[in-house]
Every structure is written in structure tokens, then in C-alpha cells.
């Protein structure tokens, strides 16, 4: 396997005391039992996890700190970057429907590492899979006014939706052509039946028709709670066919994926799934797309 510099476009470091959704009594979640990660996951542990994988840069993605603490989280991430040099960029959180989000987005954008915003919009009939309060948040005029702020600061938006929301996501990207979107987790294919695959392909194709949409190949063990080549490879390969390698990027989703695998195994499985690509395409997926999108 040829060594190609890799950027981890999606990982989390966290402090347990500041995580509302990982503190207190556990509630069922999309990723199953999570006792083992209800603890600090510091940058030193992340660097140890990635030590044999040629990861040269990484992007932190927000972890849902308690309401009202989005700026605190971003400032803390910036402090880690200032002290350690890792991670190299931050995707912060903002509730774009909040009437006061303009001031928050301005403060977040002023932090040197901020490259984007994630507000989880994915809604599913299964409550364990649901993070948004309703399936159509992205249609709300107040929320869209918040989204319109991002292009003023050259901030991308990380779009996390299920298949049933993809057509709305494509319409959203079409309505905001000046904003760059990064689709999370390859569209979160949870229904792997023939019908589920068909709807996912249709939704992914609609999103790919929008040139401002890119896709992150991450979180692919979420619904099987395992690192399985037979699950990961078809999703990765079909996504790259639909979007092209230069609009796809690798993401580990660590430490969530640490619930069922180690980083080296995840990385090897991912590299196996893209082994059919030429070196330029592999470099795009592993490094160049993330470097371009997150300006690192």
C-alpha cells in the first residue's frame, strides 16, 4: 500500500464534563451502547490512535456541547490547536434558526481555525436515529437566514441528512450556490435493502448535481456497529462514482468508531476500498479534497 499523506476530515476530541449528550444516564443512540467513550478523548490519544496511518492533518467537528456553549467549545478547540498544533481546522456549531446567531457566527468566524458550521439536521422515524427536532428544518425561513450568513465569512456547512431528506438537501444547495456543503457520512445509508439502495442512489445523484456539494466518507460502521469491508466498500465506491474523487474525502468519525474498531483497521479497510483508483484519485480522497475544503 503506497504511503499517501492523509487528512482525517472528521474526528472529535472532547472533554466529558462539557458534553450534554454523553453525560448522565445513557439513552439509546444511533451508534449503540457507548459506555466506553463516556470519558475524555484528548488529542494525545487521537495522535496515538493514528500513529501508524500517515495522518498528517485533521479536522475537528463539533460534538454538541450543552446549549449556549457553542462558542465555548470553539474557543476550547482553538486553545488546543494553539498549544498542540492539532487539529488543524474546526467545524463549529451554531443554531442557525436562533435570532441571535448572527453575532455567534461572527465570533466563531473570528477564531483562526474555524472553517465551517455543523447543525445536525438528520431526522428519522426511528427516534434512536433522530437528532433534529423535525425533518424539514432546512426549509424554515428563519433557519435559512442563518445559513445565508456563512458565505459572508467563507464558512462551509456540513450537511447531515438521511436518504428521505436528500432531495430537500439538493434543493437547499441549489438555493445557496455560494455556500460550500459537505455531506456527512456518505449520506447515512441505513436501509441496505434493494429499495433502500435505490433511494440512496437517487438522492446522492440529486446532491451530486449541485457542484457546491462534496461528500465525506465517514461513519460507515454506524448502522452495523462494526468495521466491515463488505459494508464500507460498496458505499465508498458508489459514492466516488457519483461525485468523483475530487469531491470526496476520508473521515474517521473517531472516537465514535472506536466503539467497534481501532483506527489502523478502519484506515486499512478504507484504503482497500479505494485500491482500484489511480494514485491521483486516491490522493484526492485521502488528502487533496480535505485540504482544499478546509484550507489546511
Buried (B, 14 or more C-beta within 10 A) or exposed (E): EEEBEBBBBBBBBBBEEBBEBBEEEEEEBBBEEBEEBEEEBBBEBBBEBBEEBBBBBBBBBBBBBBEEBBBEBBBBBBEBBEEEEBBBBBBBBBBBBBEEBBEBBEBBBEBEBBBBBBBBBBBBEEEEBBBBEEBEBBEBEEBBBBBBBBBEBBBBBBBBBBBBBBBBBBBBBBBBEEBBBBBBBBBBBBBBEEEEBEBBBEBBEBBBEBEBBBBBBBBBBBBBBBBBEEBBBBBBBBBBEBBBBBBBBBBBBBBBBBBBBEBEEBBBBBBBBBEEBEEEBBBBBBBBBBBBBBEB
